[in-house]
C-alpha cells in the first residue's frame, strides 16, 4: 500500500472484507502479478503464443522480454512501487506490455479510456496523482492539452508516431536489457485503479488489490468459463473498461492466448472475422 495512505480509502471499518470460499483464493503473502501471470507461464513454454494481434503473433517469451525492457525503463525514470501510471490507448500489444511492466516494478496502472475528453483525462490524472502517462499517439492530444494542469505528471510516453515534447516508447526500450527484477509485493498491495462512469457525479477511482486481480481469474476463468490452456480469448471491449481489462490477465491464468483488436471502433463483421480466424 506504499504511497496510497489510508486517508485515501476511508475508515478501516468501511473497507470490504475478503471472503475466500475457494481454497485457490488463499494466496501467499508475497505475490508479484508479473511473476504469477507471466513468468510462470514462460517457465511452462516460452514459445507458446500469448497474443494474436492482426497478423502478428507474440509468444509469452517475447512478451516477457518486452515487459522487462519497459520495466527497466520505468525504473530509470524513477517510477516504482505505489506510483500511478495512466494507460490510455486503443487495444494494442503495447498496452499489455505497459500493464505488466507496471506490475513488475510495483507501479499501479490507471486505466483511462482513449475516448475520454481532455477534462476527463485531467481529472483522472490529478485524482490518481499519476506520475506518468503511457499513450498511443492517436490519443495523446488530450493529454498534451491538459499536461500543464497536472502537477504530479512528470512523463508522457508515446507509442506510435513521435510527438514533440514527449518520450517515445520504442526509443526508450531499444537498449534496455530483457531481464528485470520483480518488486517485492504483498497480496494486499494495490494493483489497479479503474474509474466508474461518473453518471451520478465525478468518476470514482476503484482500487483493486493484487489478490483481487488474481481472484477474478480463479473464480471466473476456471469455474464459470471453464477455460482450457488451448483456448483463445478475444473481444472488442477496450482494455480500459472493466470487462476488457480481464483480457489482460485471464490468459496468464494457465497459458491461454489473448486476442486484441486494434480498431478503436470495431464493427461486427471485422470482429467476427478476426475472432474466427484466431479460433476465439
KEGU-535993 format. One record per residue (C-alpha): residue number from 1; residue in one letter; x, y, z. Coordinates in steps of 0.02 Angstrom, whole numbers. Example, Ala and Ser with C-alpha at 12.3 -4.5 7.8 and 13.67 -1.06 7.14 Angstrom:
<num:1 | residuo:A | px:615 | py:-225 | pz:390>;
<num:2 | residuo:S | px:684 | py:-53 | pz:357>;
end
This chain:
<num:1 | residuo:X | px:0 | py:0 | pz:0>;
<num:2 | residuo:X | px:153 | py:112 | pz:-20>;
<num:3 | residuo:X | px:113 | py:293 | pz:-69>;
<num:4 | residuo:X | px:-77 | py:272 | pz:-52>;
<num:5 | residuo:X | px:-123 | py:318 | pz:126>;
<num:6 | residuo:X | px:-270 | py:254 | pz:225>;
<num:7 | residuo:X | px:-349 | py:426 | pz:211>;
<num:8 | residuo:X | px:-375 | py:392 | pz:25>;
<num:9 | residuo:X | px:-477 | py:235 | pz:52>;
<num:10 | residuo:X | px:-585 | py:281 | pz:201>;
<num:11 | residuo:X | px:-602 | py:213 | pz:377>;
<num:12 | residuo:X | px:-549 | py:33 | pz:401>;
<num:13 | residuo:X | px:-722 | py:-11 | pz:468>;
<num:14 | residuo:X | px:-798 | py:27 | pz:298>;
<num:15 | residuo:X | px:-672 | py:-71 | pz:193>;
<num:16 | residuo:X | px:-734 | py:-232 | pz:112>;
<num:17 | residuo:X | px:-686 | py:-397 | pz:192>;
<num:18 | residuo:X | px:-620 | py:-538 | pz:84>;
<num:19 | residuo:X | px:-723 | py:-696 | pz:89>;
<num:20 | residuo:X | px:-619 | py:-841 | pz:21>;
<num:21 | residuo:X | px:-740 | py:-981 | pz:-20>;
<num:22 | residuo:X | px:-617 | py:-1074 | pz:-133>;
<num:23 | residuo:X | px:-450 | py:-1144 | pz:-74>;
<num:24 | residuo:X | px:-359 | py:-1073 | pz:-226>;
<num:25 | residuo:X | px:-401 | py:-897 | pz:-165>;
<num:26 | residuo:X | px:-285 | py:-916 | pz:-16>;
<num:27 | residuo:X | px:-134 | py:-833 | pz:-97>;
<num:28 | residuo:X | px:41 | py:-823 | pz:-23>;
<num:29 | residuo:X | px:85 | py:-660 | pz:68>;
<num:30 | residuo:X | px:219 | py:-614 | pz:-60>;
<num:31 | residuo:X | px:145 | py:-600 | pz:-234>;
<num:32 | residuo:X | px:201 | py:-506 | pz:-389>;
<num:33 | residuo:X | px:75 | py:-512 | pz:-531>;
<num:34 | residuo:X | px:206 | py:-511 | pz:-669>;
<num:35 | residuo:X | px:280 | py:-668 | pz:-593>;
<num:36 | residuo:X | px:112 | py:-751 | pz:-562>;
<num:37 | residuo:X | px:32 | py:-713 | pz:-730>;
<num:38 | residuo:X | px:181 | py:-705 | pz:-848>;
<num:39 | residuo:X | px:343 | py:-782 | pz:-783>;
<num:40 | residuo:X | px:255 | py:-940 | pz:-726>;
<num:41 | residuo:X | px:184 | py:-967 | pz:-900>;
<num:42 | residuo:X | px:352 | py:-934 | pz:-982>;
<num:43 | residuo:X | px:427 | py:-1070 | pz:-874>;
<num:44 | residuo:X | px:296 | py:-1189 | pz:-945>;
<num:45 | residuo:X | px:338 | py:-1146 | pz:-1126>;
<num:46 | residuo:X | px:409 | py:-980 | pz:-1187>;
<num:47 | residuo:X | px:366 | py:-1019 | pz:-1369>;
<num:48 | residuo:X | px:180 | py:-1028 | pz:-1340>;
<num:49 | residuo:X | px:82 | py:-888 | pz:-1422>;
<num:50 | residuo:X | px:22 | py:-757 | pz:-1297>;
<num:51 | residuo:X | px:-55 | py:-627 | pz:-1413>;
<num:52 | residuo:X | px:-139 | py:-630 | pz:-1583>;
<num:53 | residuo:X | px:-142 | py:-453 | pz:-1649>;
<num:54 | residuo:X | px:-196 | py:-433 | pz:-1830>;
<num:55 | residuo:X | px:-63 | py:-534 | pz:-1924>;
<num:56 | residuo:X | px:60 | py:-526 | pz:-1779>;
<num:57 | residuo:X | px:95 | py:-671 | pz:-1661>;
<num:58 | residuo:X | px:186 | py:-634 | pz:-1497>;
<num:59 | residuo:X | px:246 | py:-776 | pz:-1388>;
<num:60 | residuo:X | px:249 | py:-775 | pz:-1198>;
<num:61 | residuo:X | px:439 | py:-767 | pz:-1206>;
<num:62 | residuo:X | px:436 | py:-615 | pz:-1320>;
<num:63 | residuo:X | px:305 | py:-532 | pz:-1212>;
<num:64 | residuo:X | px:411 | py:-561 | pz:-1057>;
<num:65 | residuo:X | px:563 | py:-480 | pz:-1140>;
<num:66 | residuo:X | px:461 | py:-328 | pz:-1192>;
<num:67 | residuo:X | px:387 | py:-313 | pz:-1019>;
<num:68 | residuo:X | px:558 | py:-321 | pz:-939>;
<num:69 | residuo:X | px:631 | py:-190 | pz:-1056>;
<num:70 | residuo:X | px:492 | py:-69 | pz:-1013>;
<num:71 | residuo:X | px:504 | py:-111 | pz:-828>;
<num:72 | residuo:X | px:687 | py:-60 | pz:-835>;
<num:73 | residuo:X | px:635 | py:100 | pz:-924>;
<num:74 | residuo:X | px:509 | py:142 | pz:-788>;
<num:75 | residuo:X | px:642 | py:118 | pz:-654>;
<num:76 | residuo:X | px:764 | py:231 | pz:-748>;
<num:77 | residuo:X | px:628 | py:364 | pz:-750>;
<num:78 | residuo:X | px:611 | py:349 | pz:-561>;
<num:79 | residuo:X | px:445 | py:257 | pz:-565>;
<num:80 | residuo:X | px:422 | py:120 | pz:-436>;
<num:81 | residuo:X | px:312 | py:41 | pz:-306>;
<num:82 | residuo:X | px:149 | py:132 | pz:-273>;
<num:83 | residuo:X | px:172 | py:260 | pz:-413>;
<num:84 | residuo:X | px:21 | py:280 | pz:-526>;
<num:85 | residuo:X | px:42 | py:265 | pz:-714>;
<num:86 | residuo:X | px:-103 | py:309 | pz:-831>;
<num:87 | residuo:X | px:-129 | py:192 | pz:-980>;
<num:88 | residuo:X | px:-227 | py:270 | pz:-1122>;
<num:89 | residuo:X | px:-234 | py:184 | pz:-1292>;
<num:90 | residuo:X | px:-335 | py:83 | pz:-1414>;
<num:91 | residuo:X | px:-306 | py:-104 | pz:-1392>;
<num:92 | residuo:X | px:-127 | py:-142 | pz:-1443>;
<num:93 | residuo:X | px:5 | py:-264 | pz:-1380>;
<num:94 | residuo:X | px:98 | py:-115 | pz:-1305>;
<num:95 | residuo:X | px:-47 | py:-87 | pz:-1185>;
<num:96 | residuo:X | px:-21 | py:-262 | pz:-1116>;
<num:97 | residuo:X | px:167 | py:-231 | pz:-1102>;
<num:98 | residuo:X | px:139 | py:-68 | pz:-1007>;
<num:99 | residuo:X | px:19 | py:-152 | pz:-887>;
<num:100 | residuo:X | px:133 | py:-298 | pz:-845>;
<num:101 | residuo:X | px:286 | py:-185 | pz:-832>;
<num:102 | residuo:X | px:195 | py:-81 | pz:-702>;
<num:103 | residuo:X | px:159 | py:-240 | pz:-605>;
<num:104 | residuo:X | px:341 | py:-292 | pz:-620>;
<num:105 | residuo:X | px:403 | py:-134 | pz:-534>;
<num:106 | residuo:X | px:256 | py:-118 | pz:-415>;
<num:107 | residuo:X | px:178 | py:34 | pz:-500>;
<num:108 | residuo:X | px:-11 | py:45 | pz:-511>;
<num:109 | residuo:X | px:-90 | py:53 | pz:-685>;
<num:110 | residuo:X | px:-230 | py:181 | pz:-700>;
<num:111 | residuo:X | px:-343 | py:130 | pz:-844>;
<num:112 | residuo:X | px:-409 | py:282 | pz:-939>;
<num:113 | residuo:X | px:-514 | py:267 | pz:-1096>;
<num:114 | residuo:X | px:-445 | py:333 | pz:-1260>;
<num:115 | residuo:X | px:-621 | py:404 | pz:-1288>;
<num:116 | residuo:X | px:-614 | py:520 | pz:-1136>;
<num:117 | residuo:X | px:-614 | py:706 | pz:-1167>;
<num:118 | residuo:X | px:-474 | py:819 | pz:-1106>;
<num:119 | residuo:X | px:-567 | py:871 | pz:-949>;
<num:120 | residuo:X | px:-596 | py:688 | pz:-903>;
<num:121 | residuo:X | px:-414 | py:646 | pz:-934>;
<num:122 | residuo:X | px:-359 | py:792 | pz:-824>;
<num:123 | residuo:X | px:-474 | py:738 | pz:-683>;
<num:124 | residuo:X | px:-412 | py:558 | pz:-683>;
<num:125 | residuo:X | px:-228 | py:606 | pz:-692>;
<num:126 | residuo:X | px:-248 | py:726 | pz:-547>;
<num:127 | residuo:X | px:-365 | py:618 | pz:-444>;
<num:128 | residuo:X | px:-245 | py:470 | pz:-454>;
<num:129 | residuo:X | px:-92 | py:584 | pz:-439>;
<num:130 | residuo:X | px:-14 | py:494 | pz:-587>;
<num:131 | residuo:X | px:171 | py:524 | pz:-619>;
<num:132 | residuo:X | px:169 | py:460 | pz:-799>;
<num:133 | residuo:X | px:52 | py:430 | pz:-945>;
<num:134 | residuo:X | px:79 | py:293 | pz:-1073>;
<num:135 | residuo:X | px:-24 | py:339 | pz:-1225>;
<num:136 | residuo:X | px:-48 | py:297 | pz:-1408>;
<num:137 | residuo:X | px:-4 | py:441 | pz:-1524>;
<num:138 | residuo:X | px:-184 | py:443 | pz:-1587>;
<num:139 | residuo:X | px:-245 | py:484 | pz:-1411>;
<num:140 | residuo:X | px:-107 | py:600 | pz:-1350>;
<num:141 | residuo:X | px:-186 | py:767 | pz:-1399>;
<num:142 | residuo:X | px:-299 | py:775 | pz:-1246>;
<num:143 | residuo:X | px:-152 | py:731 | pz:-1133>;
<num:144 | residuo:X | px:-46 | py:869 | pz:-1207>;
<num:145 | residuo:X | px:-191 | py:991 | pz:-1191>;
<num:146 | residuo:X | px:-202 | py:968 | pz:-1002>;
<num:147 | residuo:X | px:-22 | py:922 | pz:-960>;
<num:148 | residuo:X | px:16 | py:1092 | pz:-884>;
<num:149 | residuo:X | px:-132 | py:1073 | pz:-766>;
<num:150 | residuo:X | px:-71 | py:908 | pz:-691>;
<num:151 | residuo:X | px:60 | py:947 | pz:-557>;
<num:152 | residuo:X | px:106 | py:765 | pz:-519>;
<num:153 | residuo:X | px:134 | py:717 | pz:-702>;
<num:154 | residuo:X | px:319 | py:701 | pz:-746>;
<num:155 | residuo:X | px:324 | py:594 | pz:-903>;
<num:156 | residuo:X | px:219 | py:566 | pz:-1059>;
<num:157 | residuo:X | px:271 | py:409 | pz:-1153>;
<num:158 | residuo:X | px:201 | py:389 | pz:-1328>;
<num:159 | residuo:X | px:184 | py:236 | pz:-1438>;
<num:160 | residuo:X | px:157 | py:260 | pz:-1624>;
<num:161 | residuo:X | px:205 | py:422 | pz:-1711>;
<num:162 | residuo:X | px:337 | py:529 | pz:-1622>;
<num:163 | residuo:X | px:262 | py:680 | pz:-1534>;
<num:164 | residuo:X | px:364 | py:834 | pz:-1490>;
<num:165 | residuo:X | px:390 | py:859 | pz:-1304>;
<num:166 | residuo:X | px:358 | py:677 | pz:-1259>;
<num:167 | residuo:X | px:461 | py:519 | pz:-1236>;
<num:168 | residuo:X | px:447 | py:387 | pz:-1371>;
<num:169 | residuo:X | px:414 | py:210 | pz:-1310>;
<num:170 | residuo:X | px:524 | py:120 | pz:-1438>;
<num:171 | residuo:X | px:671 | py:238 | pz:-1414>;
<num:172 | residuo:X | px:662 | py:215 | pz:-1226>;
<num:173 | residuo:X | px:662 | py:25 | pz:-1231>;
<num:174 | residuo:X | px:778 | py:-8 | pz:-1378>;
<num:175 | residuo:X | px:938 | py:-26 | pz:-1275>;
<num:176 | residuo:X | px:861 | py:-94 | pz:-1115>;
<num:177 | residuo:X | px:905 | py:-271 | pz:-1057>;
<num:178 | residuo:X | px:770 | py:-403 | pz:-1075>;
<num:179 | residuo:X | px:781 | py:-459 | pz:-894>;
<num:180 | residuo:X | px:715 | py:-364 | pz:-743>;
<num:181 | residuo:X | px:696 | py:-392 | pz:-558>;
<num:182 | residuo:X | px:522 | py:-401 | pz:-483>;
<num:183 | residuo:X | px:471 | py:-282 | pz:-345>;
<num:184 | residuo:X | px:429 | py:-361 | pz:-179>;
<num:185 | residuo:X | px:240 | py:-354 | pz:-172>;
<num:186 | residuo:X | px:108 | py:-409 | pz:-49>;
<num:187 | residuo:X | px:-57 | py:-488 | pz:-95>;
<num:188 | residuo:X | px:-142 | py:-339 | pz:-11>;
<num:189 | residuo:X | px:-47 | py:-207 | pz:-111>;
<num:190 | residuo:X | px:-146 | py:-110 | pz:-240>;
<num:191 | residuo:X | px:-130 | py:-171 | pz:-420>;
<num:192 | residuo:X | px:-251 | py:-65 | pz:-522>;
<num:193 | residuo:X | px:-360 | py:90 | pz:-525>;
<num:194 | residuo:X | px:-507 | py:92 | pz:-642>;
<num:195 | residuo:X | px:-638 | py:230 | pz:-643>;
<num:196 | residuo:X | px:-827 | py:220 | pz:-634>;
<num:197 | residuo:X | px:-929 | py:302 | pz:-771>;
<num:198 | residuo:X | px:-969 | py:457 | pz:-670>;
<num:199 | residuo:X | px:-1154 | py:457 | pz:-714>;
<num:200 | residuo:X | px:-1202 | py:516 | pz:-538>;
<num:201 | residuo:X | px:-1058 | py:638 | pz:-514>;
<num:202 | residuo:X | px:-871 | py:633 | pz:-531>;
<num:203 | residuo:X | px:-799 | py:463 | pz:-581>;
<num:204 | residuo:X | px:-741 | py:360 | pz:-432>;
<num:205 | residuo:X | px:-569 | py:280 | pz:-430>;
<num:206 | residuo:X | px:-593 | py:95 | pz:-393>;
<num:207 | residuo:X | px:-442 | py:11 | pz:-313>;
<num:208 | residuo:X | px:-408 | py:-174 | pz:-337>;
<num:209 | residuo:X | px:-278 | py:-271 | pz:-239>;
<num:210 | residuo:X | px:-154 | py:-397 | pz:-305>;
<num:211 | residuo:X | px:-254 | py:-542 | pz:-235>;
<num:212 | residuo:X | px:-413 | py:-461 | pz:-301>;
<num:213 | residuo:X | px:-343 | py:-465 | pz:-478>;
<num:214 | residuo:X | px:-294 | py:-647 | pz:-464>;
<num:215 | residuo:X | px:-461 | py:-696 | pz:-389>;
<num:216 | residuo:X | px:-553 | py:-634 | pz:-545>;
<num:217 | residuo:X | px:-465 | py:-765 | pz:-650>;
<num:218 | residuo:X | px:-478 | py:-900 | pz:-518>;
<num:219 | residuo:X | px:-664 | py:-875 | pz:-492>;
<num:220 | residuo:X | px:-717 | py:-839 | pz:-672>;
<num:221 | residuo:X | px:-589 | py:-923 | pz:-786>;
<num:222 | residuo:X | px:-598 | py:-1099 | pz:-715>;
<num:223 | residuo:X | px:-766 | py:-1123 | pz:-626>;
<num:224 | residuo:X | px:-877 | py:-1016 | pz:-740>;
<num:225 | residuo:X | px:-799 | py:-1003 | pz:-913>;
<num:226 | residuo:X | px:-710 | py:-1171 | pz:-893>;
<num:227 | residuo:X | px:-564 | py:-1110 | pz:-997>;
<num:228 | residuo:X | px:-429 | py:-1231 | pz:-1053>;
<num:229 | residuo:X | px:-246 | py:-1192 | pz:-1093>;
<num:230 | residuo:X | px:-277 | py:-1203 | pz:-1281>;
<num:231 | residuo:X | px:-423 | py:-1081 | pz:-1280>;
<num:232 | residuo:X | px:-407 | py:-913 | pz:-1367>;
<num:233 | residuo:X | px:-489 | py:-766 | pz:-1277>;
<num:234 | residuo:X | px:-540 | py:-613 | pz:-1375>;
<num:235 | residuo:X | px:-665 | py:-474 | pz:-1398>;
<num:236 | residuo:X | px:-692 | py:-293 | pz:-1443>;
<num:237 | residuo:X | px:-701 | py:-211 | pz:-1269>;
<num:238 | residuo:X | px:-565 | py:-83 | pz:-1236>;
<num:239 | residuo:X | px:-434 | py:-136 | pz:-1110>;
<num:240 | residuo:X | px:-477 | py:21 | pz:-1011>;
<num:241 | residuo:X | px:-651 | py:-47 | pz:-971>;
<num:242 | residuo:X | px:-682 | py:-169 | pz:-830>;
<num:243 | residuo:X | px:-727 | py:-317 | pz:-940>;
<num:244 | residuo:X | px:-596 | py:-278 | pz:-1072>;
<num:245 | residuo:X | px:-465 | py:-270 | pz:-936>;
<num:246 | residuo:X | px:-496 | py:-453 | pz:-893>;
<num:247 | residuo:X | px:-418 | py:-498 | pz:-1061>;
<num:248 | residuo:X | px:-253 | py:-436 | pz:-988>;
<num:249 | residuo:X | px:-240 | py:-568 | pz:-854>;
<num:250 | residuo:X | px:-359 | py:-711 | pz:-892>;
<num:251 | residuo:X | px:-238 | py:-780 | pz:-1023>;
<num:252 | residuo:X | px:-97 | py:-787 | pz:-896>;
<num:253 | residuo:X | px:-200 | py:-894 | pz:-780>;
<num:254 | residuo:X | px:-148 | py:-1054 | pz:-869>;
<num:255 | residuo:X | px:-59 | py:-1004 | pz:-1027>;
<num:256 | residuo:X | px:-207 | py:-962 | pz:-1138>;
<num:257 | residuo:X | px:-196 | py:-845 | pz:-1287>;
<num:258 | residuo:X | px:-258 | py:-666 | pz:-1284>;
<num:259 | residuo:X | px:-329 | py:-590 | pz:-1442>;
<num:260 | residuo:X | px:-330 | py:-400 | pz:-1453>;
<num:261 | residuo:X | px:-419 | py:-296 | pz:-1584>;
<num:262 | residuo:X | px:-332 | py:-140 | pz:-1643>;
<num:263 | residuo:X | px:-480 | py:-43 | pz:-1710>;
<num:264 | residuo:X | px:-543 | py:93 | pz:-1594>;
<num:265 | residuo:X | px:-716 | py:74 | pz:-1673>;
<num:266 | residuo:X | px:-732 | py:-111 | pz:-1715>;
<num:267 | residuo:X | px:-881 | py:-165 | pz:-1818>;
<num:268 | residuo:X | px:-973 | py:-329 | pz:-1809>;
<num:269 | residuo:X | px:-904 | py:-404 | pz:-1969>;
<num:270 | residuo:X | px:-722 | py:-365 | pz:-1931>;
<num:271 | residuo:X | px:-738 | py:-428 | pz:-1752>;
<num:272 | residuo:X | px:-820 | py:-589 | pz:-1811>;
<num:273 | residuo:X | px:-688 | py:-615 | pz:-1946>;
<num:274 | residuo:X | px:-544 | py:-584 | pz:-1826>;
<num:275 | residuo:X | px:-621 | py:-699 | pz:-1696>;
<num:276 | residuo:X | px:-650 | py:-843 | pz:-1815>;
<num:277 | residuo:X | px:-477 | py:-826 | pz:-1893>;
<num:278 | residuo:X | px:-394 | py:-843 | pz:-1722>;
<num:279 | residuo:X | px:-518 | py:-976 | pz:-1659>;
<num:280 | residuo:X | px:-584 | py:-872 | pz:-1513>;
end
